[in-house]
Amino acid sequence: MQHRTHTCNELRLADAGREVQLSGWIDNIREVSGNLAFVILRDHYGVTQVVAEEEAVLNVFRSLNKESVVSVTGEVRERANKNAKIPTGDIEVVPKKVEVLGKCLYNALPFQINRSREADESLRLKYRYLDLRNPEVKRNIILRCNVVAALRQAMNEHGFLEITTPILTASSPEGARDYLVPARKHPGKFYALPQAPQQFKQLLMASGFDRYFQIAPCFRDEDARGDRSPGEFYQLDMEMAFATQEDVFAILEDVLPPVFAKYGTWNVASKAPFRRIPYREAMEVYGSDKPDLRIDLTAQDATALLGGCGFGPFEGNVVKAVRVSGFTATRKQIDQLCADVEVVSGSKPYWFRLDDKGEIVGGIAKFLQSDREQIIEGLGLEAGDFVALSAGKITAAQKTAGVLIKKLGELCPQHMKKEQYAFCWIVDFPMYEIGEESGELEFCHNPFSMPNGGLETLLKAERGEMDPLEIMAYQYDLVCNGVELSSGAVRNHDPEIMIKAFELVRLGEEDVKAKFPAMYNAFCYGAPPHAGIAPGVDRMVMLLAGEESIREVIAFPMNKNAQDVMMGAPGEVEPRQLEELHIAVTGLEEKADVVNPDAI
C-alpha cells in the first residue's frame, strides 16, 4: 500500500533490521529529553512504539497534537524495555522520515481516546468518530461485523436465499408508530418506513420462494431503553414455506449456538433443543415472559397461605412468594432492594425471614405468627431463608415477582450462574387479550399468527362456547439471559381463518382487505403454510459483547431522545423543500419545550 508496508499490530522481533513504513494516529507522545521522544502510533489493528532520535523527526512530532495522522518510515529494532502487554512489545521503530497525513488542529480533545467510555454519553455521541477510535469501542463494531458474516454464512448453508425487501412502503398497523415519508409526486400521501418486513416475507412465501432471509433494517418511532435503540434496528429476518414451529426452532437451534460459542464473552451456551416454556407457566413461575434461566429462583403462589393473614395489601389479591436461601442482607440493603423493585414494577414488595431458630422475623412477620407452621411447610422454608413477596391483581403480582427474581439473582451469586448464555423458547401465547386502554378484546402478540385449532377454535369463541382469552396461538419468543431476542409465529395463511380472527376484534372482511390488501389477495390465490422469526442483531451482539446498553454495539446510535447529536438530526429543512412536498409545519409555539440536542 502507498502509505504503509505493515500495520501497527504486525511487526515482531523477526522483523528487526528491516526498513518499514507505518501509518496511523499519534496515540501518545512522551518526550524524555531534548533529543529523545517516545511516540505510540495507533491504527485499526493495534499500536507500535516509535522512538524519535533525530532532530528533524523530533521537530515534526513537536509540531503535532495527539490524534494527528502520520506516516513513519524507519528501521525496526529490538526494544530494551519490552512490553509483554501488547503484541508488538518486543520491537520499536526508529524513523528516518515522518510525513504528516492529517493534522489534528485541537490541542485539547473532548475526552481521552482510550478512556472515552468513561465520558458523558452525550459527548461520546457528539464526537462518535473520536469515540470509535478507542480500541474497546471499535472492538464491539468489529464483533458485530463478524457475527453478521457468520449468520449470513449459516443461513446460506441452510438453503435460505437473501432477498432484500422495500424500505419505502405503506403504513401498516403493526403495534408501534411509523416513520412517515411524504410522497412528492402524490401530494397529501405518505410512504412509511417498514417496522419489519413482515408482509413482504409472507408475500415471498406466497410467491413460491421456499426459504428467505435478510439482515433487515426496521424502523419504529418508539422510546429508547437499554436493549432497544430508538429509530432503527436490525434483525435476522427469516421465513420458511411448508414449515411448522418445530422447523423454525430446529434452524435457529443449529444456527445460534455456534455463533455464541465462537464470539460470546462466555463460552457456555444452551445446547439444542432449547427448553420450551408455555407463556402462562413463564408468567406464573418466573414472573416474566423473558425469564433469565441463569437464575435458579422461582415464584410460588402463596395466595391460599397468606391471603387471609390479616395484612391489608394481601386481602382479595394474588400473593406470590420468592424463597431465597443464603441471602444475608442488612435491613438497609433489604429496604434498598424493595425500593428498586417498586421503581421498576410500580408495586411495593414485602418480605420476611426464617431465622436460625425457625422463627418468622422481619418485614410483615407479625401478621404471620398464627399460621407459622403452615407457612413454613407450604413454602418449604428452611432456617435462614429469606422470602420476598408481591401482591395485587394477577398480572401485577407476577410482574413484581419477576422483578424480585431478577434483582435477587443479581444480589446472590450463588443463585445466578452469570457467565453463560441460557436460551429458552416461550410458546403458546394467548391469541387475544383485553386492551388496557380500550377495555375490549385485542390481538395479544401478532395478528398474522395461526390460532391453535384453526378455524374451529375461532368459531367456538364466536358461538360463545369458549372464552376468546383461552385461544392459544402458534406464536413464540426466543429468550436469552432475560433478553427477548426475537418473536415469531406460524402464519395465518388462510383468508377464511384470517377474516374470522379479525372479526373477533371487531374488524370485518373489508377492514382486512383495506389494511392488508396485497397479503389478503395473495393468499386468495393459494399460499403454503409458512412460519418465521426475526432475532434482533443488535440485541444479539449486545449479549455477545457482554454490554448493558445496545448503543455500545451500534456504530452511530441515536441518543435516548431519538436524536443524532453528531449529525444534527432531526433538523429543520429549507422552506422550498416543504413546498415541494406540500407540507406546512404548524403548532411549533406549543412545542417550545422541545429538548435542545446540545443540552442532552
C-alpha positions as CSV (number, residue, x, y, z in Angstrom):
1,M,0.0,0.0,0.0
2,Q,1.2,3.5,-0.7
3,H,1.2,4.7,2.9
4,R,2.4,1.6,4.7
5,T,4.2,-1.7,4.4
6,H,2.9,-3.1,7.7
7,T,0.1,-2.4,10.1
8,C,0.7,-1.2,13.7
9,N,0.0,-4.7,15.0
10,E,2.1,-6.7,12.6
11,L,5.8,-6.3,13.4
12,R,7.7,-8.8,15.6
13,L,11.2,-9.4,16.7
14,A,11.9,-11.4,13.5
15,D,11.5,-8.1,11.6
16,A,14.4,-6.4,13.4
17,G,16.7,-4.7,10.9
18,R,14.0,-4.2,8.3
19,E,13.0,-0.8,6.9
20,V,9.3,-0.4,7.2
21,Q,6.6,2.2,6.7
22,L,3.8,2.6,9.3
23,S,0.8,4.9,9.2
24,G,-1.7,5.8,11.9
25,W,-2.8,8.2,14.6
26,I,-0.5,9.6,17.3
27,D,-1.9,7.9,20.4
28,N,0.6,9.5,22.7
29,I,3.9,11.5,22.7
30,R,6.4,11.4,25.6
31,E,9.5,13.5,25.2
32,V,12.0,12.3,27.8
33,S,14.9,14.7,26.9
34,G,15.9,17.3,24.3
35,N,16.9,14.6,21.8
36,L,14.6,11.7,22.5
37,A,10.8,11.1,22.4
38,F,8.6,8.0,22.5
39,V,5.6,8.0,20.3
40,I,2.8,5.5,20.3
41,L,1.3,5.0,16.8
42,R,-2.2,3.5,16.6
43,D,-4.2,2.2,13.6
44,H,-7.2,-0.1,13.2
45,Y,-5.1,-3.1,14.1
46,G,-3.1,-2.1,17.1
47,V,-0.2,0.0,18.3
48,T,3.6,0.3,17.8
49,Q,6.2,2.3,19.6
50,V,8.2,4.8,17.6
51,V,11.4,6.3,19.0
52,A,12.3,9.7,17.6
53,E,16.0,10.3,18.0
54,E,16.9,12.7,15.1
55,E,16.3,16.4,15.5
56,A,14.3,16.8,12.2
57,V,12.0,13.9,13.2
58,L,11.6,15.3,16.8
59,N,10.7,18.7,15.4
60,V,7.9,17.2,13.3
61,F,6.4,15.4,16.3
62,R,6.8,18.5,18.5
63,S,4.6,20.5,15.9
64,L,1.8,18.0,16.1
65,N,-1.1,17.4,18.5
66,K,-2.2,13.9,19.6
67,E,-4.6,12.2,17.1
68,S,-2.8,13.7,14.1
69,V,-2.3,11.1,11.4
70,V,1.3,10.5,10.2
71,S,3.3,8.1,8.1
72,V,6.6,6.9,9.6
73,T,9.4,5.3,7.6
74,G,12.3,3.8,9.6
75,E,14.1,0.7,10.9
76,V,12.7,-1.9,13.2
77,R,14.9,-2.7,16.2
78,E,14.6,-4.8,19.4
79,R,13.3,-2.9,22.4
80,A,15.4,-2.6,25.5
81,N,12.4,-2.5,27.8
82,K,9.9,-4.9,26.4
83,N,6.2,-4.6,26.9
84,A,4.5,-8.0,27.2
85,K,1.0,-6.4,27.3
86,I,1.0,-5.7,23.5
87,P,1.8,-8.0,20.6
88,T,4.4,-5.5,19.2
89,G,6.0,-5.1,22.6
90,D,9.4,-6.7,21.6
91,I,10.2,-4.1,19.0
92,E,10.2,-0.4,18.2
93,V,10.6,1.7,15.0
94,V,13.3,4.4,14.7
95,P,12.0,6.8,12.0
96,K,14.2,8.4,9.4
97,K,11.2,10.2,7.8
98,V,7.8,11.4,9.1
99,E,5.1,12.6,6.8
100,V,2.0,14.4,8.1
101,L,-1.1,12.9,6.5
102,G,-3.8,14.6,8.6
103,K,-3.2,17.2,11.3
104,C,-5.3,17.4,14.4
105,L,-5.9,21.1,14.9
106,Y,-7.1,20.9,18.5
107,N,-4.7,20.6,21.4
108,A,-7.5,19.6,23.8
109,L,-9.7,16.6,23.0
110,P,-13.3,16.2,24.3
111,F,-12.1,13.1,26.1
112,Q,-9.1,10.8,26.3
113,I,-9.5,8.4,23.4
114,N,-8.5,5.3,25.4
115,R,-10.9,6.3,28.2
116,S,-13.8,7.5,26.1
117,R,-16.2,5.0,27.7
118,E,-15.8,7.0,31.0
119,A,-17.0,10.2,29.3
120,D,-20.6,11.5,29.4
121,E,-22.7,9.7,26.8
122,S,-23.8,12.9,25.1
123,L,-20.1,13.8,24.5
124,R,-19.4,10.3,23.2
125,L,-22.3,10.5,20.7
126,K,-21.5,14.1,19.6
127,Y,-17.9,13.0,18.9
128,R,-18.6,9.5,17.9
129,Y,-15.8,9.4,15.3
130,L,-13.4,10.0,18.2
131,D,-15.2,7.5,20.5
132,L,-14.8,4.8,17.8
133,R,-11.0,5.3,17.8
134,N,-11.0,3.7,21.2
135,P,-10.0,0.1,20.6
136,E,-12.5,-1.1,23.2
137,V,-15.4,0.7,21.4
138,K,-14.1,-0.4,18.0
139,R,-13.9,-4.0,19.1
140,N,-17.7,-4.1,19.5
141,I,-18.3,-2.9,16.0
142,I,-15.8,-5.5,14.6
143,L,-17.6,-8.1,16.6
144,R,-20.9,-7.1,15.1
145,C,-19.4,-7.4,11.6
146,N,-18.1,-10.9,12.3
147,V,-21.4,-12.0,13.8
148,V,-23.4,-10.8,10.8
149,A,-21.0,-12.5,8.5
150,A,-21.3,-15.8,10.5
151,L,-25.1,-15.5,10.5
152,R,-25.2,-14.9,6.8
153,Q,-23.0,-17.9,6.1
154,A,-25.1,-20.2,8.3
155,M,-28.3,-19.1,6.6
156,N,-26.8,-19.7,3.2
157,E,-25.7,-23.2,4.3
158,H,-29.2,-24.0,5.4
159,G,-30.6,-23.2,1.9
160,F,-32.0,-19.7,2.6
161,L,-32.0,-17.0,-0.1
162,E,-31.0,-13.5,0.9
163,I,-33.7,-11.2,-0.6
164,T,-34.0,-7.5,0.1
165,T,-37.4,-6.0,0.7
166,P,-38.6,-2.4,0.2
167,I,-37.6,0.4,2.6
168,L,-40.4,2.8,1.3
169,T,-43.7,1.0,1.8
170,A,-47.3,1.6,3.1
171,S,-48.2,2.4,6.6
172,S,-49.4,-0.8,8.4
173,P,-50.9,-1.3,11.9
174,E,-48.1,-3.4,13.5
175,G,-48.1,-2.1,17.0
176,A,-45.6,0.8,17.0
177,R,-45.6,4.3,15.4
178,D,-44.5,4.5,11.8
179,Y,-41.8,6.8,10.4
180,L,-43.7,8.6,7.6
181,V,-42.1,9.9,4.4
182,P,-44.0,12.4,2.3
183,A,-44.5,11.5,-1.3
184,R,-43.6,14.5,-3.6
185,K,-45.4,13.1,-6.6
186,H,-48.5,12.3,-4.6
187,P,-49.5,15.4,-2.5
188,G,-51.1,14.5,0.8
189,K,-49.9,10.9,0.7
190,F,-47.1,9.2,2.6
191,Y,-44.8,6.3,2.5
192,A,-43.8,4.5,5.7
193,L,-40.5,3.0,6.7
194,P,-41.1,-0.7,7.5
195,Q,-41.5,-1.6,11.1
196,A,-40.5,-5.1,9.9
197,P,-40.5,-6.9,6.5
198,Q,-43.4,-8.9,7.9
199,Q,-45.9,-8.7,5.0
200,F,-43.2,-8.8,2.3
201,K,-41.6,-12.0,3.6
202,Q,-45.0,-13.7,3.7
203,L,-45.7,-12.5,0.2
204,L,-42.4,-14.1,-0.8
205,M,-43.7,-17.4,0.6
206,A,-46.9,-16.9,-1.5
207,S,-44.7,-16.2,-4.5
208,G,-43.2,-19.7,-4.3
209,F,-39.8,-19.0,-2.6
210,D,-39.1,-21.7,-0.1
211,R,-36.6,-20.1,2.4
212,Y,-36.0,-16.4,2.7
213,F,-33.7,-14.3,5.0
214,Q,-32.1,-10.9,5.2
215,I,-30.3,-8.8,7.7
216,A,-33.2,-6.4,7.7
217,P,-33.4,-2.8,8.8
218,C,-36.5,-2.0,10.7
219,F,-37.9,1.4,11.7
220,R,-40.1,2.2,14.7
221,D,-40.8,5.5,16.3
222,E,-40.6,4.3,19.9
223,D,-38.8,5.3,23.1
224,A,-35.3,4.1,23.8
225,R,-34.3,1.7,26.6
226,G,-31.2,-0.4,27.5
227,D,-32.0,-3.1,25.0
228,R,-33.8,-1.0,22.4
229,S,-32.4,1.8,20.2
230,P,-34.9,4.5,19.0
231,G,-35.3,4.8,15.3
232,E,-33.8,1.9,13.5
233,F,-32.6,-1.6,14.4
234,Y,-31.6,-4.7,12.5
235,Q,-32.8,-8.3,12.7
236,L,-32.0,-11.6,11.1
237,D,-35.4,-11.9,9.3
238,M,-36.3,-15.3,8.1
239,E,-39.3,-17.2,6.7
240,M,-39.9,-20.8,5.6
241,A,-42.6,-22.3,3.4
242,F,-44.2,-25.6,4.4
243,A,-42.8,-25.2,7.9
244,T,-44.0,-25.8,11.4
245,Q,-43.0,-24.2,14.7
246,E,-40.5,-27.1,15.3
247,D,-38.9,-26.5,11.9
248,V,-38.2,-22.9,12.8
249,F,-36.8,-23.9,16.2
250,A,-34.5,-26.5,14.6
251,I,-33.0,-23.9,12.3
252,L,-32.2,-21.4,15.0
253,E,-31.0,-24.0,17.4
254,D,-28.5,-25.0,14.8
255,V,-27.5,-21.5,13.7
256,L,-27.1,-19.6,17.0
257,P,-25.2,-21.9,19.4
258,P,-22.0,-22.0,17.2
259,V,-22.1,-18.2,16.8
260,F,-22.5,-17.7,20.6
261,A,-19.8,-20.3,21.3
262,K,-17.3,-18.6,18.9
263,Y,-18.0,-14.9,19.6
264,G,-19.5,-14.8,23.0
265,T,-17.9,-13.2,26.1
266,W,-18.7,-16.6,27.8
267,N,-18.1,-20.0,26.1
268,V,-21.1,-21.8,27.8
269,A,-24.4,-21.8,25.9
270,S,-27.5,-23.9,25.9
271,K,-27.4,-26.9,23.6
272,A,-30.3,-27.9,21.4
273,P,-33.1,-28.4,22.0
274,F,-33.7,-25.3,24.0
275,R,-36.2,-25.5,26.8
276,R,-39.8,-24.8,25.8
277,I,-41.9,-22.9,28.4
278,P,-45.6,-22.1,27.8
279,Y,-46.3,-18.3,28.3
280,R,-48.6,-18.8,31.2
281,E,-46.1,-21.1,33.0
282,A,-43.4,-18.5,32.4
283,M,-45.5,-15.8,34.0
284,E,-46.6,-18.0,36.9
285,V,-43.1,-19.4,37.7
286,Y,-40.7,-16.6,36.7
287,G,-43.0,-13.6,36.7
288,S,-41.9,-12.7,33.2
289,D,-42.2,-13.9,29.6
290,K,-38.5,-13.1,29.3
291,P,-37.1,-15.3,32.1
292,D,-33.3,-15.3,32.8
293,L,-32.7,-19.0,33.3
294,R,-29.2,-18.3,34.7
295,I,-31.1,-17.5,37.9
296,D,-32.4,-20.6,39.9
297,L,-35.1,-18.6,41.8
298,T,-38.8,-19.1,41.1
299,A,-42.1,-17.7,42.3
300,Q,-44.6,-19.7,44.2
301,D,-48.3,-18.9,44.5
302,A,-48.9,-18.1,48.2
303,T,-52.4,-16.7,47.9
304,A,-54.0,-19.6,49.9
305,L,-51.3,-19.5,52.5
306,L,-51.1,-15.7,53.1
307,G,-54.2,-14.1,51.5
308,G,-56.1,-14.3,54.8
309,C,-53.3,-13.4,57.2
310,G,-54.8,-10.0,58.0
311,F,-52.2,-8.0,56.1
312,G,-54.2,-5.4,54.1
313,P,-52.4,-5.4,50.8
314,F,-52.9,-9.2,50.6
315,E,-56.6,-9.2,51.0
316,G,-58.5,-10.1,47.8
317,N,-55.3,-10.2,45.8
318,V,-52.9,-12.7,44.3
319,V,-49.8,-13.2,46.5
320,K,-46.5,-14.5,45.1
321,A,-43.5,-15.6,47.1
322,V,-39.9,-15.9,46.1
323,R,-37.8,-18.1,48.5
324,V,-34.1,-17.3,48.7
325,S,-31.5,-19.2,50.6
326,G,-28.3,-17.6,51.8
327,F,-29.4,-14.0,51.4
328,T,-27.8,-12.4,54.5
329,A,-28.6,-8.8,53.7
330,T,-28.9,-6.0,56.2
331,R,-32.2,-4.1,56.8
332,K,-30.8,-1.2,54.8
333,Q,-30.0,-3.4,51.9
334,I,-33.4,-5.0,52.0
335,D,-35.1,-1.6,52.1
336,Q,-33.0,-0.6,49.0
337,L,-34.0,-3.8,47.2
338,C,-37.7,-3.1,47.9
339,A,-37.3,0.5,46.7
340,D,-35.6,-0.6,43.5
341,V,-38.2,-3.2,42.8
342,E,-41.0,-0.7,43.3
343,V,-39.4,1.7,40.9
344,V,-39.3,-0.9,38.1
345,S,-42.5,-2.8,38.8
346,G,-44.7,0.0,40.1
347,S,-45.8,-2.2,43.0
348,K,-44.5,-2.4,46.6
349,P,-42.9,-5.7,47.6
350,Y,-42.9,-7.2,51.1
351,W,-40.7,-9.7,52.9
352,F,-39.9,-11.8,56.0
353,R,-37.2,-14.1,57.1
354,L,-37.0,-17.5,58.9
355,D,-34.2,-17.2,61.4
356,D,-31.8,-19.8,62.7
357,K,-34.3,-20.8,65.4
358,G,-37.1,-21.4,62.9
359,E,-38.9,-18.2,63.9
360,I,-40.5,-15.9,61.3
361,V,-39.0,-12.4,61.8
362,G,-38.7,-9.1,60.0
363,G,-40.9,-7.3,57.5
364,I,-44.5,-8.5,57.8
365,A,-43.7,-11.2,60.3
366,K,-46.2,-10.0,62.9
367,F,-49.1,-10.9,60.6
368,L,-47.8,-14.5,60.1
369,Q,-47.3,-15.8,63.6
370,S,-50.6,-17.6,63.9
371,D,-50.1,-19.7,60.8
372,R,-46.3,-20.1,61.2
373,E,-46.1,-23.9,60.8
374,Q,-48.4,-24.0,57.7
375,I,-46.4,-21.2,56.1
376,I,-43.0,-22.9,56.7
377,E,-44.4,-26.2,55.4
378,G,-46.3,-24.6,52.5
379,L,-43.3,-22.6,51.2
380,G,-40.8,-25.3,52.0
381,L,-38.7,-23.0,54.2
382,E,-35.5,-23.8,56.0
383,A,-33.7,-21.9,58.7
384,G,-32.1,-18.7,57.3
385,D,-34.4,-18.4,54.2
386,F,-35.5,-15.0,53.0
387,V,-38.9,-14.7,51.4
388,A,-39.8,-11.8,49.1
389,L,-43.5,-11.2,48.4
390,S,-45.6,-9.5,45.9
391,A,-49.4,-8.8,45.8
392,G,-52.0,-7.4,43.6
393,K,-54.1,-8.4,40.6
394,I,-52.5,-11.4,38.9
395,T,-50.6,-9.5,36.3
396,A,-49.2,-7.0,38.8
397,A,-48.3,-9.7,41.3
398,Q,-46.5,-11.7,38.6
399,K,-44.6,-8.8,37.3
400,T,-43.4,-7.7,40.7
401,A,-42.3,-11.3,41.5
402,G,-40.4,-11.3,38.2
403,V,-38.5,-8.1,39.1
404,L,-37.8,-9.6,42.6
405,I,-36.3,-12.7,41.0
406,K,-34.1,-10.6,38.7
407,K,-32.9,-8.3,41.5
408,L,-32.3,-11.1,44.0
409,G,-30.4,-13.1,41.3
410,E,-28.1,-10.1,40.8
411,L,-27.5,-9.8,44.6
412,C,-27.0,-13.5,45.2
413,P,-24.1,-15.0,43.1
414,Q,-25.0,-18.5,44.5
415,H,-28.3,-18.3,42.7
416,M,-27.1,-16.9,39.4
417,K,-24.6,-18.7,37.1
418,K,-23.9,-15.5,35.2
419,E,-21.1,-16.5,32.8
420,Q,-23.2,-18.4,30.3
421,Y,-25.9,-18.0,27.6
422,A,-29.2,-19.6,28.7
423,F,-31.7,-19.9,25.9
424,C,-35.4,-20.8,26.0
425,W,-38.5,-20.7,23.9
426,I,-41.6,-19.1,25.2
427,V,-44.5,-20.8,23.4
428,D,-48.3,-20.9,23.5
429,F,-49.0,-17.2,23.7
430,P,-52.6,-16.2,24.1
431,M,-54.1,-15.1,20.7
432,Y,-56.1,-12.3,22.4
433,E,-56.1,-10.0,25.4
434,I,-58.2,-7.3,26.9
435,G,-56.6,-3.9,25.9
436,E,-55.6,-1.7,28.8
437,E,-56.9,1.4,27.2
438,S,-59.8,0.1,25.2
439,G,-61.1,-2.5,27.7
440,E,-62.0,-4.6,24.7
441,L,-60.7,-7.7,23.0
442,E,-57.4,-7.1,21.1
443,F,-54.7,-9.2,19.5
444,C,-52.1,-10.0,22.1
445,H,-49.0,-10.6,20.1
446,N,-49.3,-10.8,16.3
447,P,-52.4,-10.5,14.2
448,F,-50.8,-12.7,11.4
449,S,-50.5,-15.8,13.6
450,M,-52.3,-19.1,13.2
451,P,-54.6,-19.9,16.2
452,N,-54.2,-23.3,17.8
453,G,-57.1,-25.3,16.5
454,G,-57.5,-23.2,13.4
455,L,-61.0,-22.1,12.2
456,E,-62.9,-24.4,14.6
457,T,-61.4,-22.7,17.7
458,L,-62.4,-19.3,16.4
459,L,-65.9,-20.5,15.6
460,K,-66.3,-21.8,19.1
461,A,-65.3,-18.4,20.5
462,E,-67.8,-16.7,18.2
463,R,-70.6,-19.0,19.3
464,G,-69.7,-18.4,23.0
465,E,-68.6,-22.0,23.5
466,M,-65.2,-20.9,24.7
467,D,-63.6,-17.7,26.1
468,P,-61.5,-15.9,23.3
469,L,-58.9,-15.3,26.0
470,E,-58.3,-19.1,26.2
471,I,-57.4,-19.3,22.5
472,M,-53.7,-20.0,22.1
473,A,-51.6,-19.1,19.0
474,Y,-48.6,-20.6,17.3
475,Q,-46.5,-17.7,18.5
476,Y,-43.1,-18.0,20.1
477,D,-40.3,-15.9,21.5
478,L,-36.7,-16.7,21.8
479,V,-35.2,-15.5,25.1
480,C,-31.5,-15.4,26.2
481,N,-30.4,-14.3,29.6
482,G,-33.6,-12.4,30.2
483,V,-33.5,-10.6,26.9
484,E,-36.1,-11.2,24.2
485,L,-34.1,-11.9,21.1
486,S,-37.0,-12.4,18.7
487,S,-40.6,-13.1,18.2
488,G,-42.0,-15.4,15.6
489,A,-45.1,-17.4,14.6
490,V,-46.7,-19.9,12.3
491,R,-48.6,-17.6,10.0
492,N,-52.2,-17.4,9.3
493,H,-52.2,-18.1,5.6
494,D,-55.9,-19.0,5.1
495,P,-58.1,-16.0,4.2
496,E,-61.2,-17.5,5.8
497,I,-59.3,-18.0,9.1
498,M,-57.8,-14.6,8.9
499,I,-61.1,-12.9,8.5
500,K,-62.6,-14.8,11.4
501,A,-59.7,-13.9,13.6
502,F,-60.1,-10.2,12.8
503,E,-63.9,-10.4,13.3
504,L,-63.4,-11.3,17.0
505,V,-61.6,-7.9,17.4
506,R,-64.5,-6.1,15.6
507,L,-62.8,-5.8,12.2
508,G,-64.6,-7.3,9.2
509,E,-63.5,-8.6,5.8
510,E,-63.5,-5.1,4.3
511,D,-61.1,-3.9,7.0
512,V,-58.7,-6.8,6.4
513,K,-58.8,-6.0,2.7
514,A,-58.2,-2.3,3.3
515,K,-55.3,-2.8,5.9
516,F,-53.5,-5.7,4.2
517,P,-54.6,-5.7,0.6
518,A,-51.6,-7.4,-1.0
519,M,-51.3,-10.1,1.5
520,Y,-55.0,-10.9,1.6
521,N,-55.2,-11.0,-2.2
522,A,-52.1,-13.1,-2.5
523,F,-53.5,-15.7,0.0
524,C,-56.7,-15.8,-2.1
525,Y,-54.5,-17.2,-4.9
526,G,-53.2,-20.1,-2.8
527,A,-50.5,-19.8,-0.2
528,P,-48.5,-22.5,1.5
529,P,-48.3,-22.9,5.3
530,H,-45.3,-20.9,6.5
531,A,-43.6,-19.8,9.6
532,G,-40.8,-17.5,10.6
533,I,-38.9,-15.5,13.1
534,A,-36.5,-12.5,13.3
535,P,-33.8,-12.4,16.0
536,G,-32.6,-8.9,16.7
537,V,-29.0,-8.5,15.6
538,D,-28.3,-5.5,17.9
539,R,-29.5,-7.4,21.0
540,M,-27.6,-10.5,20.0
541,V,-24.3,-8.6,19.6
542,M,-25.1,-6.8,22.9
543,L,-25.3,-10.1,24.7
544,L,-22.2,-11.5,22.9
545,A,-20.2,-8.4,23.9
546,G,-21.4,-8.5,27.5
547,E,-22.7,-4.9,27.2
548,E,-25.6,-3.5,29.2
549,S,-26.6,-0.9,26.6
550,I,-27.4,-1.6,23.0
551,R,-25.8,1.7,21.9
552,E,-22.4,0.2,22.6
553,V,-22.7,-2.2,19.6
554,I,-24.1,0.3,17.1
555,A,-21.6,2.4,15.1
556,F,-23.7,5.6,15.1
557,P,-26.5,5.3,17.6
558,M,-29.1,8.0,18.4
559,N,-29.4,9.2,22.0
560,K,-32.3,8.4,24.3
561,N,-34.3,11.2,22.8
562,A,-34.0,9.8,19.3
563,Q,-31.5,12.5,18.2
564,D,-28.3,12.1,16.3
565,V,-26.4,14.9,18.0
566,M,-23.3,14.3,15.8
567,M,-25.2,15.0,12.5
568,G,-27.9,17.3,14.0
569,A,-30.8,15.1,13.2
570,P,-33.7,15.6,13.2
571,G,-33.2,19.1,11.9
572,E,-35.0,21.8,10.1
573,V,-35.2,21.9,6.3
574,E,-35.5,24.7,3.8
575,P,-39.0,26.2,3.1
576,R,-38.7,25.2,-0.5
577,Q,-38.3,21.6,0.4
578,L,-41.5,21.7,2.4
579,E,-43.3,23.4,-0.5
580,E,-42.2,20.7,-2.9
581,L,-43.7,18.2,-0.5
582,H,-46.9,20.2,0.0
583,I,-46.2,20.3,3.8
584,A,-46.8,23.1,6.3
585,V,-45.2,22.9,9.7
586,T,-47.6,24.2,12.4
587,G,-48.0,24.2,16.2
588,L,-44.4,24.9,17.0
589,E,-45.4,27.5,19.6
590,E,-47.0,24.7,21.7
591,K,-43.8,22.7,21.4
592,A,-41.5,25.3,22.9
593,D,-40.2,22.7,25.4
594,V,-38.6,20.5,22.8
595,V,-35.3,19.3,24.1
596,N,-32.2,21.1,22.8
597,P,-29.7,18.5,21.5
598,D,-26.8,20.4,22.9
599,A,-28.2,20.1,26.4
600,I,-28.5,16.4,26.3
